[in-house]
Amino acid sequence: MDRSELGVKSADILLPREGIDLEKWATVACDQYTSEPEYWADVEQIVKESPSTFRITFPEVYLEKDGKAERIHDIVKTMEKYLDDGIFTEYKDSFILVKRTCDGKSRYGLIAALDLEKYDYSKDSKSLIRATEGTILERIPPRKEIRKDAPLELPHIMVLISDEKRSVIEPFKDRLNDLRKIYDTSLMKNGGHLEGYLIDRKEDKENIYLAFSSLYASLDKSNPLLFAMGDGNHSLATAKSCWEDIKKGLSESERETHRARYALVEIENIYDEALLFEPIHRVFFGLDKSELEKEILKYAKSILYRKEESLDCLIKRINSSKGLHFGLCCSGELFSVEVKGSKNFLSASLMQSVIDSLKERNACQIDYIHGVDVTQKLSEESGNIGIILPDVDKSTFFETVIKEGSFPRKTFSIGHANEKRYYMEARRIK
């Protein structure tokens, strides 16, 4: 088959040259620790004057602060300086196998370029590459301001494939000694350890394309989901939006090869045992339980409450039951909740309908919470209600996206903040 149909290819990848302190170079994805400015202040103290991705990315904790235009200007100028100073080594036409170890677990990924022509982030998309959670369009313009003049991209994007036979990435995991290790470093701020292995031999690249071709051949051609977003969808959406602007001024032949048509990402197999999906829970502040029930019954016919003795019992119940179930924490009491007669396929979808309705009336405040313990603790305060969502089933993840479209925003997270992707590789986009 024509490889261009696969939407994926090797890339010319930039890495810091020998002698650069990689522990200071690599910083965590910019959309993490957005409520913890002290985290990023600490990063700045660690980095000091060393070359670092901290200087060429925009931590979102600063997005609403004064001086945004100056920070963007400095990012672009620093990228240009790094290129002029020769701090990068370029690996042409290559993939990189990534091994990330954190909290005693190692997961593996493949650095590659995805074709933005094959990506559509709209909710009902049937594109080869697509979003898995709702894309918030207003989050794209500020990110475009950063990317549009930048000569480089640095990915924190993680994209998932459903490779039950473990045919794309895992064959290289089993022969690390045959590959050239091109970086090996600890990561700052409890980020664990990161290793990278170069895949540039013709035979190895051919095997990657053959494995992707086999996955592609197994897809429903009317709804062919090969690449599903794991993390960084708004970054990929920004790259897509920039490309749509750029390609208007290009000829057909120029569009085929332009650097900005592609985005560098890390591809991971959803069947990797170290890849953990965690539900993101909800807390309603200043809402009565009876009011919440009224809202739910706008989208369902009945609600059944079952009082639970412990958080563990609640979680076990909602994850082992069929249908729409979630946990409810209120005034020190715990309930597993079953909802019947709803058109929603997922508990998160039902809850998003409720949230949207409440927000329209400014009926309460809502926050999205990582961790059941935090959710329960917040719910103990008078007037607060915690909603604990069931786990996201990895085995049906792709099927759900295909059938239902993208999940509601803030449905799941892949690991904790310190386990998110750290910036390491770069690629020219101009």
N, C-alpha and C positions, 0 to 999 in steps of 0.2 A: 504494500500500500504506500501511498504518498506520505512521507513523514510529516509533511506540513499539516496533515489532518490531525495529528496527535496533539498539537498545541504545546509541545514541550521540546526543548533542545538544549544542547550544551551551550556554554557561554564563555566569553573572555572575562575571567574573574580576577579581580585585584585583591591582593592581600598585603599587609605591611611587610616590608622587607626585613631581612634578618637584622637583629639588633634593636628592633622596636619592642618595647615592653608590652606584650600582648595582654597582660592582666590590667594594665591601665588603658589599653586601646579599646577593649571590649566592654561596652556598657549595655544594660538591660533595655528592652524595648521601651520606646518613648511614652507609651500609653500605660505604663505601670507606675504605681506609687503616686498617683495624681493627687492624693490628699495628704501626702507626706513630703512637704518641701524639705524637711530635714534630711531625708534620704538623698535627695539630689545635691543638697549642700555638702553632704559628706562625700559624694562622688566627686564633686569639684575639688575638694581638698585632697582626695586621693590622687586625682589626675594631675593637678597643678599645671605645669607647662609641657607635659609630655604629649606627644601625638595621641589623640583619643577620639573615638566616635562621639564622645560627649560634646565635642566642639563642632561636629558636623551633622548632628541630629537635633531635634527640637523637643525636649521633654515637655509633655503636655501640661505638666504642673505649672508651666510658665505661659501657657497660651492666653490666659486672661489677664496677664500682668502687663504693665506699661513696658514700652521698648521692644515690642514684637518685631517691628520693621527693622530695627537695628540688629536684633538677634538674627533675623533671616539674612540680612546683608553680611553679617559676620560669618554665618555658616557657609554661604557661597564663596566668600573670599578665602576662608580657611580650606575649603575643598580645593580651590584653585592653587593655593600655596602648597598643599600636600602633594598635588600632582607635579607642580613645578619643582619642588624639592626632591622629588624622586623617592618618596617614602614607600611607594608601592612596587611590588613585583606582580607582573601580569601572567596569568596562566591561560593560554589561548585555547579556545575550543575544548573546554573541559567541563566535567562534573566534579563535585567534591562530596565524598562520603563524610558525614558528620557524626561523631559519637559524643553525646552529651550525658554526663553522669552527674546526678544530683540526688541527695538523700538516699544514697545506696542503690539507685536504679540507673541503668544506662538505656537510652533510647537512640535510635539511629535515623538519620535523614539524608536526603540527597539534594545538594544545591544545584539548581537548574534554572533555566529561563522559560517562562510561560508566555504564550502568545496572547496578547490582550484582545486580539480580534476574536478569540474563542471564549471570551469572558463577558458575561452579562450579569450585573448584580441586582437586576429587578426581581421582585418576589416570585413571579411566575416564570422565570427564565427556564429554558430548556437547553441552555448552552453547555458546552463541554466542561467549562470552568465556571463555577457559580458560587454565590454567597450561600451560607448556611444559616445566617441570622439576618434580620432586617437591617438594611443599610439606611443610615440616617443621612439624608442628602445634605443637610446643613453642615455636616461635619467635613464635607469635602472641600469647599472653598478655602478655608484657612490652611489646609494641607497643600492645596495647589499653589498657594503663595510661596511655600517652601520649595516645592519640587520644580516649578516651571523654569527657574533660572539655574537650577543646580546642575553641575556637570556630572555628578555621581548619584547613584542610588545605593542605599545600604538596607538590606531587607531584614525586617523582623517578621515577615509574613511566613506563616506555616500553613501548608496546603496538604490535605489528606487524600490518599488513594485507598481504595478497598481492594486489597491484594491478599486474599485469603491463602493463596498458594505461596506467598512470600517470594515472588519471582523477580522483583525490581531491585530492592535494596538489600535484602538479606543475603543473597549470594556473595556480596562484597563484605558483609559483616563477618562471614565465615573465612575470609582469606585476607585479613588485614595485613599479615606479614608480607603479602605479595604487592601491596600498594605502598606508594611513597607518602610518608607522613609529612605534611607541610605546616601543621601547627599543633601545638600541645601546650595548654595553659590552664592554670586555675582561673576562676572567674571571681571578680570582686563581689563583696556584699552577699556572701552566702549563696553564690550562683553555681557552685559545684565546679566541674571540670569540663573542658572542651578539647576535642581532638578533631583534626581534619586530614583526610586522605585523598590524594589526587587520583582522579580517574580520567586519563587522557589517552590511553592506548586504544587504537582503532577497534580491536576485537571487543574490549570491554564496553566501549560506547555502543557498538553494534548490538551487544547483548541487552543493553538497557533499552534501546529502541525496539528490539524484538519483544521484550517483556511488556513494554507499554502497548505495542501493537496487539499482543494477545489480550490484554485487558480491554483495549478498545473494541476488539472483535466480539467480545462477550456482551457489549452494551446494547440496550434497546436503542436503535438508531432514531426513533422518534423522540427519545428523551435520554440522550447519552451523557450521563454524569460520570466523568472520569476524575475530575479534580474538584474537591469540595473544600471550601475555606475552613481552616481551623482557627487561626489567629491572624489578625492584621487585615481584615477585609476592607476597612476604610483606607488603608494604605494602598491596597491593590485597586480599589475604586478610584482613588486619586490618580494613580498611574494611568488607569483607563481614561479618565476624564482629560488628563493632559494629552494623551495620545490622540483622542478625538479632536482636540484643538490643533495639534501639530499636523495631522494627516490631511487636513483641509488644504494645506498649501503644497502638497507633494503630488508627484506623478504616480501612476500605478506601480511603476518599477521601483521608485524610491520608497514607496510604502512597504514593499516586500522585505527590504533589508534595513530599514531605519532602526537605530538602536532603541528609540523610545517605544517601538511597537512591542517590546518585550519587557518583562519585569522579573528580576531575580527573586527566587523564593527558596524555602526549604520544604521539600516534599517528604511526608512521613506516612507510613503505613498505619491505618487505623487499627490493624491487628497487632501492632507492637505492644507487648505486655506492659511496657513501662510508660505507655501513653495513657494518662489517666484523665477521664472526663469527670468534671465535678459540676453538679447543678448549682446555679446561682439563685439564692432565695430572695424573698421579698419581705419587707417590713412596712406596715401601714402605721403612720403616726397620727394620732388624734382621730381615730375612727372607732365607732362602736361596733361590736360583733354583729348586732342585729342589722346594722346598716350594710355591713359587708355581705351578709346573707341575702339581703334584698337585691344587691347588685348581682350576686352570683345567679340568683333565680331569674334574672333577666335573660340569661344565656343557658339555662338548664331547667329541667322540670322538677328535680328533687335533690335534696341534700341529706346524707346520712352521716351522723357524727358517731364515732366510737372513741370513748375515753381510753387513753393509753397510760400505763404506769410509768413509762420511761421513754426517753428520747430514742433509745435503741429499739424498743418495741415499735414505736411509731415509724421509724425509718424502715424497719423490716417489713411492716405491714404495707406501707405504700409502695415498696419496691417489689413485693411478691404478689400483689393483687392486680387483676386485669381491670381494664376500664380507666376512668378518670379518678385518680386518687391524689391527695396531697395532705400534708400535715398542717395543723393549725395550732399555734401557741398563743395563749391569751391569759393574763392574770394568773400565771403560775400553773395553768392547766394545759394538758396536751391532748389533742384529738387527731385521729386519722379521719379523713373526710372522703366520702365517696359521693361523686356527682353523677346523676343519671339524666338522660334526655338532652344532652348538649350536642350541638353540631361540631364542637371543637374536638380535634383528634388528640390533642395533647393538653395536659394540665397547664403547661406554661401558656398555651394559646388562650385557654379559658381565662387565666389570670390576667393576661394582657388586655383582653376585652374589658375586664372589670377595671383595670388600672386606667385605661383610656377613658372609660365612662366617668370615673371619679375625678380624673384630672380636668375633664371638661367643666366640671362644676366647682373645681378647686375645693373638693370635699375634704381632702387630707393631703399629707405629705407621704411620699413613697421613696424607699431606698432599696437598692439591690445589694445583697449581702453575701459574701463568701463565708461559708462555714455554718454548720447547724448550731454550734454552741453560741456563736455571736447572735444568731437569729433568735434563739431561745432567750438569751439574756436581755436583749432589747425588748422582747415581748413582755417581760415581767413588769415593765414600767406601765403605770396606769394610762389607759387610752391607746396602747400600742397592740398591734396584732402581727404575729410572725407567720409567714407562709413558707413551709418547707416543701420544696418540689422533689419529685422522685428522680432517681438517677437517669441519665441519658444512656440508653442501651446502644453500645457501640455496634452490636451485631445487626441492628436495624436502622442505624444512623443514615446510611445512604438511601435506603428504601424510603425512609420518612421524608427526606429532602425531595426525592423524586416524586412521591405521591402528594405531598402536602405543600411543597415549596419551602422557603426558608423558615427556620424556627423564629419565634419572636425574639427580639433583642434581649440580651442578657439571660439567655436560657442556660448556657453552660460555659465553663471555662476549662481549658486544657492545663491542668496543674495550677500550682500556686504562683504568685508573682515572681518569686526567685527562680522558678523553673522555666519561665518564659524565655524566648529566644534572646540571646545577646548578639549585638551587632559585631560581625567579624569581617565578612566578605563585602566587597564593593564592586560596582560595575559602572563603566562610562555610559551615560545616556545622551550625551551630546558629542 
